[in-house]
């Protein structure tokens, strides 16, 4: 019974959080990024991927028009998207997103992730 109540509370909390973020995040890329991070931390990969892709869609116009903080949000969204794809085993997609993140906001984390993904792909493609 206690487990059932705890599960109900957890589900209700999740629904309220999604509704709150969903209502607020419609056109705010930073909120989509935060919601994606929340999903990723909880292992809800498909939901996280949707939120990170929404950030990319919202900033999908002319990138030369973005401000510095917008570039950072977009770069983080691509990096987190790469991480979510690696967790799903979608290595080619992960590599593409990691490279996009590095192109937008070059940093050591992106570089290291690209290296790791390329090593994984090389292992998978190596003759047995």
Phi, psi and omega in degrees: 000316180298320179297319179297317179294316180298319179296319179296316179297317180297316180295316179298318178298317179297316180297316179297319179297315180297317179296319179296309179294320182299319181290325184272334192267005189310313181234022180247102182303324180297322178291323176296320178299314180296319178293319176300318177298319179298314178298316182299318179299332182262005177079014179271076191295316181298319179293318179298315180301317179301317182292317179294322178293329177294322176301313180299320179296316182294328177259022186283355181285214181287110184292339179293345180271353183284148175275169184304312182293329177290322175299318180296317178297315180296317179297319178294321180298317179293321178297313180294326176296319177299318179296316179298319179295322178296322179294333177272352182082018180265075192294320181295317177297319180298316179297317179300314181291323178296320178293320178297319178298316180296322178296325182279310181223084182298127176203171184296320180301314179297314181300314180297320179294318177301314180300314180297317180294317178297322177296318179297315179296321179295319177297317181293330183264356180289142177295144184279000000 
